Amino acid sequence: MQNIDSGTTAWMLISTALVLLMVPGLAMFYGGLVRTKNVIGTMMHSFVAMAVIGVLWVAVGYSLTFGQNVFGGFIGWNWNYFFLKGIDDSVSNHVPEYVLAMFQGKFAIITPALISGAMAERISFRGYILFIILWFLGIYCPLAHMIWAPDGWLFKTGAAGVIDLAGGLVIHVSAGTSALVMALFLGRRVGFPHNTQNPNNLVMTLMGAGLLWVGWFGFNAGSTVQSGLDTARALTMTQISAASGATMWMIIEAIKFRKVTSLGFVSGILAGLVVITPAAGVVQPSGALILGAASTIVCFYALELKNKLKYDDSLDCFGIHGVGSGLGVLLLSFFARKSWMDAASKTAGVAWTSTDQLWVQLKGMGVTILLSVVGTYLICLIISKTVGLRISKAEELAGLDHTQHRESGYGLMNLN
């Protein structure tokens, strides 16, 4: 048995808690953006994932993700990982395997919760629960295995595999792409885009964004599974990119609208965070600055395009997470530090270039988008034909809080 490194273990325990903190942060972020009558229903979409996916991860998810290859590296399978029964005495990378399993489990929890932003204010609660179950089993686990498992298909592609430190593809591109499919499948909310649908509590959204920023340090730096130089690099690049993204969004708004909004500011934070998620382990500070700013520019105009096309991705999951992180997945090829490229060249046996890595990244992107589009559409069809996916018009007008939970987010208030 390996010796346990107490420093690395302590950091991984902290990182696990930080990633879980992002889920209530996401709930606050999304909850503040919807109308008053939907605040509880929207926040429940994030919180329920903590329970449902938390159980599924222990039961089968860890095995499907990190078990031994089946079907040519597309999915894993290991009976000893079911209900974590085979890891009670296991140590991996000098860390108890329980800690690593719980850290990865928090990623599995937050990913389907991200998608809920695209279906806000019009999804049935039971339909949502069935959706996250099927999406987790059919899309998340295969993607995570292909990209993160040591014997996964995309992990072994090229000189160093697809670069995706903390889930640019596995989490954000998959969630963003699935969110777009879900938004198109469900159709627009009643009255959209003509009726004003203002956020109910931007203060809560700001606090949620702050929690996400803090939690993202565990998200990215924890993914190095060490407590050393690579950890410091990932944490630093995360901070730089988030700050760069938020600053650039303020600049764009100041030039275009002559004012800076809190909603724009938090959008810039997220744009900077999602773009650095796949890249934090390989880029340097100048690259992080450029990626954060570039992500904001691209995401800003992606949201402008959404408004012109008038599709109802309610809380902009695709426009921020899908577009921003997808940009990072591709552009990191051109900002990877020299030491990383030299190591890749040594593995390949020939000079490994940015263009070589870009083709690997494009392959990962293509697989992620294809699986997310086809899988999500099939899941939506199954649910719509069984338990039902979208609530009725009358229920939507009454609000999720009343029709799905028989509660009110703000006491006796009954506001739209």
HUVEN-V234375 format. One record per residue. RES is the residue in one small letter. SS is DSSP state (H for helix, E for strand, C for the rest). OMEGA is omega in whole degrees, 0 to 359 (NA if undefined). D_CENTER is the distance of its C-alpha to the mean C-alpha in Angstrom with 2 decimals. Layout:
BEGIN
RES,SS,OMEGA,D_CENTER
RES,SS,OMEGA,D_CENTER
END
This chain:
BEGIN
m,C,177,33.99
q,C,171,32.16
n,C,179,32.84
i,C,176,30.09
d,C,187,29.06
s,H,179,28.98
g,H,179,27.35
t,H,179,24.36
t,H,179,24.15
a,H,179,24.31
w,H,180,21.49
m,H,175,19.25
l,H,178,20.26
i,H,180,19.38
s,H,178,15.95
t,H,179,15.31
a,H,180,16.49
l,H,179,14.51
v,H,177,11.09
l,H,177,12.60
l,H,180,13.85
m,H,182,10.49
v,H,172,10.64
p,H,174,14.02
g,H,177,12.96
l,H,178,10.45
a,H,178,13.41
m,H,180,15.74
f,H,179,13.87
y,H,184,13.74
g,H,180,17.08
g,H,185,18.91
l,H,182,18.16
v,C,179,19.76
r,C,186,23.48
t,H,185,25.33
k,H,182,26.00
n,H,188,22.35
v,H,179,21.01
i,H,180,21.42
g,H,180,20.13
t,H,179,16.90
m,H,178,16.37
m,H,179,17.35
h,H,177,14.45
s,H,185,12.19
f,H,182,15.11
v,H,177,16.21
a,H,178,13.11
m,H,181,14.24
a,H,187,17.49
v,H,180,17.11
i,H,176,14.33
g,H,177,15.99
v,H,182,19.18
l,H,180,18.01
w,H,180,16.40
v,H,184,19.80
a,H,186,21.82
v,H,188,20.52
g,H,181,16.90
y,H,179,17.88
s,H,181,20.76
l,H,183,19.04
t,H,187,16.51
f,H,174,18.98
g,C,181,22.26
q,E,182,24.74
n,E,163,24.36
v,E,180,25.52
f,H,173,25.77
g,H,178,25.81
g,H,181,22.66
f,C,182,20.33
i,E,179,19.90
g,E,179,21.24
w,E,178,23.89
n,C,182,25.68
w,H,181,27.84
n,H,178,27.96
y,H,178,24.26
f,H,185,24.60
f,H,178,24.46
l,H,188,24.23
k,C,185,28.00
g,C,185,28.56
i,C,185,26.89
d,C,180,29.00
d,C,188,30.88
s,C,175,28.44
v,E,181,27.50
s,E,184,25.18
n,C,179,24.91
h,C,177,27.25
v,E,175,24.79
p,E,184,25.33
e,H,175,23.19
y,H,182,22.44
v,H,179,20.51
l,H,179,18.45
a,H,180,17.87
m,H,177,16.78
f,H,179,14.44
q,H,179,12.65
g,H,179,12.93
k,H,174,10.85
f,H,181,7.76
a,H,181,9.01
i,H,188,9.52
i,H,186,6.50
t,H,177,4.65
p,H,177,7.85
a,H,177,8.31
l,H,183,5.99
i,H,184,8.37
s,H,179,11.24
g,H,181,11.49
a,H,184,13.06
m,C,184,15.57
a,C,172,16.58
e,C,181,20.33
r,C,182,21.39
i,E,176,19.84
s,C,185,21.99
f,H,180,20.83
r,H,176,22.12
g,H,179,20.68
y,H,180,17.18
i,H,178,17.75
l,H,179,19.07
f,H,184,16.22
i,H,177,13.53
i,H,182,16.18
l,H,180,16.92
w,H,178,13.44
f,H,183,12.62
l,H,188,16.02
g,H,184,16.35
i,H,185,13.17
y,H,184,10.71
c,H,176,13.70
p,H,180,15.48
l,H,180,12.76
a,H,178,12.13
h,H,183,15.93
m,H,188,16.72
i,H,187,14.68
w,H,181,14.91
a,C,183,18.07
p,C,178,21.20
d,C,179,22.91
g,C,185,20.08
w,C,183,21.14
l,C,176,18.80
f,C,184,19.02
k,C,181,22.75
t,C,178,22.76
g,C,184,24.71
a,C,184,25.94
a,C,180,22.81
g,C,174,20.31
v,C,178,17.10
i,C,179,15.74
d,C,189,12.11
l,C,189,12.41
a,C,172,9.15
g,C,174,6.80
g,H,177,7.31
l,H,186,8.49
v,H,186,7.59
i,H,193,3.83
h,H,178,3.77
v,H,179,7.43
s,H,180,7.75
a,H,181,6.03
g,H,179,7.89
t,H,178,10.88
s,H,178,11.16
a,H,178,11.05
l,H,178,13.88
v,H,180,15.78
m,H,180,15.60
a,H,179,16.81
l,H,181,19.60
f,H,182,20.57
l,H,186,20.92
g,C,185,22.67
r,C,171,23.12
r,C,178,23.71
v,C,178,27.42
g,C,180,28.81
f,C,4,25.91
p,C,189,26.30
h,C,180,29.84
n,C,178,29.55
t,C,180,28.05
q,C,188,24.94
n,C,174,24.57
p,C,182,22.12
n,C,186,23.90
n,C,180,22.98
l,H,174,21.58
v,H,178,22.64
m,H,178,20.13
t,H,177,17.37
l,H,179,18.55
m,H,177,18.56
g,H,178,15.02
a,H,177,13.96
g,H,178,16.25
l,H,177,14.77
l,H,179,11.25
w,H,178,13.17
v,H,182,15.16
g,H,183,12.54
w,H,176,10.76
f,H,174,14.07
g,H,180,13.66
f,H,184,10.13
n,H,183,11.74
a,H,177,15.40
g,H,182,15.20
s,H,174,13.86
t,H,181,17.32
v,C,173,18.87
q,C,175,21.86
s,C,186,23.40
g,C,185,24.98
l,H,181,24.94
d,H,178,21.63
t,H,179,20.03
a,H,179,21.83
r,H,183,20.81
a,H,179,17.03
l,H,181,17.45
t,H,181,19.76
m,H,178,17.76
t,H,179,14.80
q,H,183,17.42
i,H,183,19.18
s,H,179,16.40
a,H,179,15.23
a,H,179,18.96
s,H,180,19.68
g,H,180,17.12
a,H,179,18.47
t,H,181,21.99
m,H,179,21.79
w,H,177,20.61
m,H,179,23.61
i,H,180,25.86
i,H,180,24.96
e,H,181,25.56
a,H,179,28.72
i,H,188,30.10
k,H,187,29.21
f,H,183,29.75
r,C,176,31.77
k,C,179,29.53
v,C,181,26.21
t,C,176,24.08
s,H,179,21.84
l,H,176,19.34
g,H,181,19.44
f,H,181,19.18
v,H,175,15.94
s,H,177,14.54
g,H,176,15.78
i,H,182,14.20
l,H,179,10.66
a,H,178,11.86
g,H,181,13.21
l,H,184,10.38
v,H,182,7.82
v,H,183,10.97
i,H,183,12.08
t,H,178,9.21
p,C,194,10.88
a,C,190,14.22
a,C,182,14.97
g,C,187,17.17
v,C,184,19.40
v,E,176,20.01
q,C,185,22.54
p,H,179,22.76
s,H,177,24.17
g,H,179,21.38
a,H,177,18.75
l,H,182,20.86
i,H,181,21.11
l,H,180,17.46
g,H,180,16.57
a,H,181,19.47
a,H,180,18.95
s,H,179,15.38
t,H,180,16.82
i,H,182,19.73
v,H,180,17.93
c,H,179,15.43
f,H,182,18.53
y,H,172,20.46
a,H,177,17.77
l,H,174,17.98
e,H,179,21.74
l,H,177,21.78
k,H,180,19.95
n,H,178,22.71
k,H,180,25.32
l,H,175,24.12
k,C,169,23.68
y,C,193,20.93
d,C,167,19.32
d,C,198,15.55
s,C,186,16.33
l,C,170,13.76
d,C,177,12.69
c,H,180,9.20
f,H,185,10.57
g,H,178,12.67
i,H,187,10.29
h,H,182,6.81
g,H,183,8.70
v,H,184,11.80
g,H,181,11.04
s,H,176,8.92
g,H,177,11.38
l,H,179,14.10
g,H,179,13.22
v,H,183,13.21
l,H,186,16.67
l,H,180,18.26
l,H,180,17.77
s,H,185,20.57
f,H,181,22.97
f,C,180,22.21
a,E,181,22.19
r,C,185,24.86
k,H,181,28.21
s,H,178,28.26
w,H,179,25.17
m,H,178,26.77
d,H,178,30.04
a,H,178,28.56
a,H,179,27.03
s,H,179,30.47
k,H,178,32.20
t,H,183,30.11
a,H,183,30.72
g,C,176,34.39
v,C,178,34.37
a,C,180,33.01
w,C,186,29.26
t,C,176,28.35
s,H,179,25.37
t,H,177,26.19
d,H,181,26.15
q,H,179,22.64
l,H,179,21.52
w,H,177,22.82
v,H,180,20.86
q,H,178,17.60
l,H,177,18.69
k,H,177,19.38
g,H,178,15.93
m,H,181,14.59
g,H,179,17.29
v,H,181,16.66
t,H,181,12.96
i,H,181,13.99
l,H,180,17.09
l,H,182,15.75
s,H,181,13.09
v,H,183,15.89
v,H,182,18.66
g,H,182,17.00
t,H,180,15.56
y,H,179,18.95
l,H,179,20.88
i,H,178,19.03
c,H,178,19.70
l,H,181,23.29
i,H,184,23.80
i,H,180,22.69
s,H,180,24.62
k,H,182,27.67
t,C,186,27.52
v,C,182,26.30
g,C,185,25.34
l,C,183,22.12
r,E,177,23.22
i,C,181,25.55
s,C,179,28.96
k,H,180,29.93
a,H,179,31.95
e,H,180,29.14
e,H,179,26.79
l,H,178,29.57
a,H,178,30.10
g,C,181,26.46
l,H,185,23.96
d,H,182,25.22
h,H,188,28.72
t,H,183,28.34
q,H,186,25.55
h,H,181,26.21
r,C,180,29.67
e,C,175,28.63
s,C,183,28.41
g,C,184,25.95
y,C,174,28.81
g,C,183,31.87
l,C,180,34.51
m,C,177,33.01
n,C,185,32.59
l,C,175,31.20
n,C,NA,29.34
END
